[in-house]
Amino acid sequence: MSENPAGHMNSPKGVALTGFEALFMVRRAPAILLPVPVSIVALPRMSESRPPDPLARLGEKIDKARAERVRRQPAVGDRSAMQQGLGLGVRIGIELVVAIVVATGLGWAIDRWFGTRPWGMIVLFFLGVAAGMLNVYRAVTGVSGPVGFRPPDVGAAASEGRSDDEDC
């Protein structure tokens, strides 16, 4: 088919068709399929029982989904343990970052005050990292006393009949 100057399509027979009419000019394909006897085709067997109730099946599916959901949910005690772990993790992260930022800020202030740029900031940055790591260690191990502090061993001192002051 070709297009004439008026914008219409020319068919091979020379009949002018618009673009819309050309879409409806379809030739029918010859039928090649042979008829098949019904006895060869696999048809589902009819049953004497009533068809299953779709609402009952839906109810069973909902019950199964609820049971699966309850089985996958953690116990209530697990949630509190998860929250405690999350709280400890946030505490550790904040303590580490704050120690580094505060030490670096103090180093920057010392450098501006004394004109020792950049040595004060570098030294205090590493001291801040060390202090932050010490805070992380204390938080993880549960140590809350100052470095080098040892609580008195009450059980050993009481069994020997002496006080802590008599260690010398």
C-alpha positions as CSV (number, residue, x, y, z in Angstrom):
1,M,0.0,0.0,0.0
2,S,1.1,3.5,-0.7
3,E,-0.1,6.9,0.4
4,N,-1.6,9.4,-2.1
5,P,-1.2,13.2,-1.9
6,A,-4.5,13.5,0.0
7,G,-3.1,11.4,2.9
8,H,-5.2,8.4,2.0
9,M,-3.9,4.9,1.6
10,N,-4.1,3.2,-1.8
11,S,-4.8,-0.4,-1.8
12,P,-3.4,-2.8,-4.4
13,K,-6.7,-2.7,-6.2
14,G,-6.5,1.1,-6.5
15,V,-9.2,1.8,-4.0
16,A,-8.4,4.9,-1.8
17,L,-8.8,4.1,1.9
18,T,-8.2,6.4,4.9
19,G,-5.7,5.2,7.5
20,F,-8.6,4.2,9.8
21,E,-10.3,2.2,7.1
22,A,-7.1,0.4,6.2
23,L,-7.0,-1.1,9.6
24,F,-10.3,-2.9,9.0
25,M,-9.3,-4.5,5.7
26,V,-8.1,-7.8,7.0
27,R,-8.1,-11.1,5.0
28,R,-9.4,-14.1,6.8
29,A,-6.8,-16.9,7.2
30,P,-7.8,-20.4,6.0
31,A,-8.8,-22.9,8.7
32,I,-6.1,-25.6,9.0
33,L,-7.3,-27.2,12.3
34,L,-9.2,-30.4,11.9
35,P,-12.1,-31.1,14.2
36,V,-11.2,-33.3,17.2
37,P,-13.6,-35.8,18.6
38,V,-14.7,-35.0,22.2
39,S,-13.7,-38.4,23.5
40,I,-10.0,-37.6,23.0
41,V,-10.1,-34.2,24.8
42,A,-9.4,-34.5,28.6
43,L,-12.3,-33.0,30.4
44,P,-12.5,-32.8,34.2
45,R,-14.8,-35.4,35.7
46,M,-18.0,-34.2,37.4
47,S,-18.3,-35.1,41.0
48,E,-21.5,-35.8,43.0
49,S,-20.3,-33.8,46.0
50,R,-20.9,-30.1,46.4
51,P,-18.2,-27.7,45.3
52,P,-15.9,-26.4,48.2
53,D,-17.1,-23.3,49.8
54,P,-14.7,-20.4,48.8
55,L,-15.3,-18.6,52.1
56,A,-14.4,-21.7,54.1
57,R,-11.2,-22.1,52.1
58,L,-10.4,-18.4,52.7
59,G,-11.0,-18.8,56.4
60,E,-8.6,-21.8,56.5
61,K,-6.0,-19.8,54.7
62,I,-6.4,-16.9,57.1
63,D,-6.1,-19.2,60.1
64,K,-2.9,-20.7,58.6
65,A,-1.4,-17.3,58.0
66,R,-2.2,-16.2,61.5
67,A,-0.6,-19.3,63.0
68,E,2.5,-18.8,60.9
69,R,2.7,-15.1,62.0
70,V,2.4,-16.0,65.7
71,R,5.1,-18.7,65.2
72,R,7.5,-16.2,63.6
73,Q,7.1,-13.4,66.1
74,P,9.7,-13.2,68.9
75,A,8.6,-13.6,72.5
76,V,8.0,-10.5,74.6
77,G,11.2,-11.1,76.6
78,D,13.2,-11.1,73.3
79,R,12.0,-7.6,72.5
80,S,13.3,-6.2,75.8
81,A,16.6,-7.8,75.3
82,M,16.7,-6.4,71.7
83,Q,15.9,-2.9,73.0
84,Q,18.7,-3.2,75.7
85,G,21.2,-4.3,73.1
86,L,20.1,-1.4,70.8
87,G,20.4,1.1,73.7
88,L,23.9,-0.2,74.5
89,G,25.0,0.1,70.8
90,V,23.7,3.6,70.5
91,R,25.4,4.6,73.8
92,I,28.7,3.2,72.6
93,G,28.5,4.9,69.2
94,I,27.6,8.3,70.8
95,E,30.3,8.1,73.4
96,L,33.0,7.3,70.8
97,V,32.0,10.1,68.4
98,V,31.5,12.7,71.2
99,A,35.0,11.9,72.7
100,I,36.7,12.4,69.3
101,V,34.7,15.5,68.4
102,V,35.3,17.2,71.8
103,A,39.0,16.4,71.9
104,T,39.5,17.6,68.3
105,G,37.6,20.8,69.1
106,L,39.8,21.4,72.1
107,G,42.9,20.8,70.0
108,W,41.6,23.3,67.4
109,A,41.0,25.9,70.2
110,I,44.5,25.3,71.7
111,D,46.0,25.7,68.2
112,R,44.2,29.0,67.7
113,W,45.2,30.3,71.2
114,F,48.8,29.4,71.1
115,G,49.4,29.4,67.3
116,T,50.7,25.8,67.2
117,R,48.6,24.8,64.2
118,P,48.0,21.7,63.5
119,W,49.9,19.9,66.3
120,G,47.4,20.5,69.1
121,M,44.5,19.2,67.1
122,I,46.4,16.2,65.9
123,V,47.5,15.2,69.4
124,L,44.2,15.8,71.0
125,F,42.4,13.9,68.1
126,F,44.4,10.8,69.0
127,L,43.8,11.3,72.7
128,G,40.1,11.6,71.9
129,V,40.2,8.3,70.0
130,A,41.9,6.7,72.9
131,A,39.4,8.1,75.4
132,G,36.5,7.0,73.2
133,M,37.9,3.5,72.9
134,L,38.3,3.4,76.7
135,N,34.7,4.4,77.1
136,V,33.6,1.7,74.7
137,Y,35.6,-0.9,76.6
138,R,34.1,0.2,79.9
139,A,30.6,0.1,78.5
140,V,31.0,-3.4,77.0
141,T,32.7,-4.9,80.1
142,G,30.4,-3.1,82.6
143,V,33.3,-1.4,84.3
144,S,32.2,2.0,85.7
145,G,35.0,3.0,88.0
146,P,38.1,5.1,87.1
147,V,41.2,3.6,85.5
148,G,43.3,1.7,88.1
149,F,40.5,1.6,90.7
150,R,39.9,-1.8,92.3
151,P,37.0,-2.3,94.6
152,P,38.0,-3.9,98.0
153,D,37.6,-7.6,98.2
154,V,35.2,-7.8,101.1
155,G,35.2,-11.6,101.3
156,A,38.9,-12.1,101.6
157,A,39.5,-9.2,104.1
158,A,36.7,-10.4,106.4
159,S,37.9,-14.0,106.4
160,E,41.4,-13.0,107.5
161,G,40.1,-10.6,110.2
162,R,41.9,-7.6,108.9
163,S,40.8,-4.4,107.2
164,D,41.8,-2.9,103.8
165,D,44.2,-0.4,105.5
166,E,46.5,-3.2,106.8
167,D,47.7,-4.3,103.3
168,C,51.2,-3.1,103.9
